[in-house]
Amino acid sequence: MFLESSTTKDISLNEYQGKAVKTINRLFKVFDSLSSHKQFNEINFVKKIVDRIQQTATFPEIPVFIITGGQENRMMPEEIRKKRLENQLELLSLSRNSKQIVAKKSGHFPQLSEPIIVIDSIKDCAEQLNKTNHN
């Protein structure tokens, strides 16, 4: 399951981010350096994660669910939003058993604004995995 997911292609979009987003990302890095728990690791480890993903030869034939926030993000330029959406839709090609779920009332955090959509999607995905494993 991909939840409002970034993709390996999204790393090239960072140069188009506005000043506000770049400032927020810098603040996350500062918090990261102060925290022993490293709760904002995503910001610091994006490049490593992308490198690991690109080293993976094949993706298993499993259900792929992509949950996409449907609301516009005022802090994200329209060009980047469209590219991120295109990149998320490319994830559908990872499996023949894939689908996109749009969380219409959500932005980047559907797990907070529409948790029922996320929970139902997890249940649906688990059911499909169980069916696959029993066949």
C-alpha positions as CSV (number, residue, x, y, z in Angstrom):
1,M,0.0,0.0,0.0
2,F,1.3,3.4,-0.9
3,L,-0.2,6.2,1.2
4,E,0.1,9.6,-0.5
5,S,3.4,8.2,-1.6
6,S,6.5,9.9,-3.0
7,T,8.2,8.0,-5.8
8,T,11.8,7.8,-7.0
9,K,11.0,10.4,-9.6
10,D,9.8,12.9,-7.0
11,I,13.3,13.6,-5.8
12,S,13.9,15.7,-8.9
13,L,10.9,17.9,-8.0
14,N,12.7,19.3,-4.9
15,E,14.3,22.1,-7.0
16,Y,10.8,23.4,-7.8
17,Q,9.7,23.7,-4.2
18,G,8.8,27.1,-2.9
19,K,10.7,28.9,-0.2
20,A,8.1,27.9,2.5
21,V,8.5,24.2,1.9
22,K,12.3,24.4,1.7
23,T,12.2,26.3,5.0
24,I,10.0,23.6,6.6
25,N,12.3,20.9,5.4
26,R,15.3,22.7,6.9
27,L,13.4,22.9,10.2
28,F,12.7,19.2,10.1
29,K,16.4,18.6,9.6
30,V,17.1,20.7,12.7
31,F,14.5,18.9,14.8
32,D,16.0,15.6,13.5
33,S,19.5,16.6,14.7
34,L,18.0,17.4,18.2
35,S,15.9,14.3,18.5
36,S,17.3,10.9,19.6
37,H,14.3,9.3,18.0
38,K,14.8,10.7,14.5
39,Q,11.0,11.0,14.0
40,F,11.4,13.0,10.7
41,N,13.7,10.6,9.0
42,E,11.9,10.8,5.7
43,I,13.5,14.2,5.0
44,N,17.0,13.1,5.7
45,F,16.9,9.6,4.1
46,V,15.1,10.2,0.9
47,K,18.2,9.8,-1.3
48,K,19.1,6.5,0.5
49,I,15.6,5.2,0.1
50,V,15.5,6.1,-3.6
51,D,18.8,4.3,-4.1
52,R,17.6,1.2,-2.4
53,I,14.3,1.1,-4.5
54,Q,16.3,1.5,-7.7
55,Q,18.5,-1.4,-6.8
56,T,15.4,-3.7,-6.6
57,A,15.2,-5.9,-9.7
58,T,11.5,-6.8,-9.7
59,F,8.3,-6.1,-7.8
60,P,6.3,-9.0,-6.6
61,E,2.9,-9.7,-8.1
62,I,0.9,-8.6,-5.1
63,P,-2.0,-6.2,-4.7
64,V,-1.0,-2.5,-4.9
65,F,-3.2,0.1,-3.5
66,I,-2.4,3.8,-3.9
67,I,-4.2,6.3,-1.7
68,T,-3.9,9.8,-3.1
69,G,-5.1,13.0,-1.4
70,G,-7.6,14.8,-3.5
71,Q,-7.3,18.3,-2.1
72,E,-4.8,20.8,-3.5
73,N,-1.9,21.8,-1.3
74,R,-1.5,25.6,-1.3
75,M,2.2,25.1,-0.3
76,M,2.9,23.0,-3.4
77,P,3.1,24.6,-6.8
78,E,0.5,23.2,-9.3
79,E,3.2,21.9,-11.6
80,I,4.7,19.8,-8.8
81,R,1.3,18.6,-7.7
82,K,0.5,17.3,-11.2
83,K,3.9,15.6,-11.6
84,R,3.5,13.9,-8.2
85,L,0.1,12.7,-9.2
86,E,1.5,11.3,-12.5
87,N,4.3,9.6,-10.6
88,Q,1.8,8.1,-8.1
89,L,-0.3,6.8,-11.0
90,E,2.8,5.1,-12.5
91,L,2.9,3.0,-9.3
92,L,-0.2,1.3,-10.7
93,S,2.0,-0.5,-13.3
94,L,3.9,-2.4,-10.5
95,S,1.1,-5.0,-10.4
96,R,-1.8,-6.3,-12.5
97,N,-3.8,-6.2,-9.3
98,S,-3.6,-2.5,-8.5
99,K,-6.0,0.4,-7.8
100,Q,-5.9,4.0,-6.8
101,I,-8.1,5.3,-4.1
102,V,-8.6,9.1,-3.9
103,A,-9.2,10.6,-0.5
104,K,-11.2,13.6,-1.7
105,K,-11.1,15.5,1.6
106,S,-7.4,15.0,2.2
107,G,-4.1,16.5,1.3
108,H,-0.8,14.8,2.1
109,F,-2.0,13.1,5.2
110,P,-5.2,11.0,4.5
111,Q,-4.4,8.9,7.6
112,L,-5.2,11.9,9.7
113,S,-8.1,13.5,7.7
114,E,-9.8,10.4,6.4
115,P,-8.6,7.4,8.5
116,I,-11.6,5.3,7.5
117,I,-10.5,5.3,3.9
118,V,-7.0,4.1,4.9
119,I,-8.3,1.5,7.3
120,D,-10.8,0.1,4.7
121,S,-8.0,0.0,2.1
122,I,-5.7,-1.9,4.4
123,K,-8.5,-4.4,5.1
124,D,-9.3,-4.8,1.4
125,C,-5.6,-5.3,0.6
126,A,-5.2,-7.8,3.4
127,E,-8.3,-9.8,2.1
128,Q,-6.8,-9.8,-1.4
129,L,-3.5,-11.1,0.0
130,N,-5.2,-13.8,1.9
131,K,-7.1,-14.9,-1.3
132,T,-3.8,-14.9,-3.2
133,N,-2.1,-17.0,-0.6
134,H,-4.9,-19.6,-0.4
135,N,-4.9,-20.1,-4.2
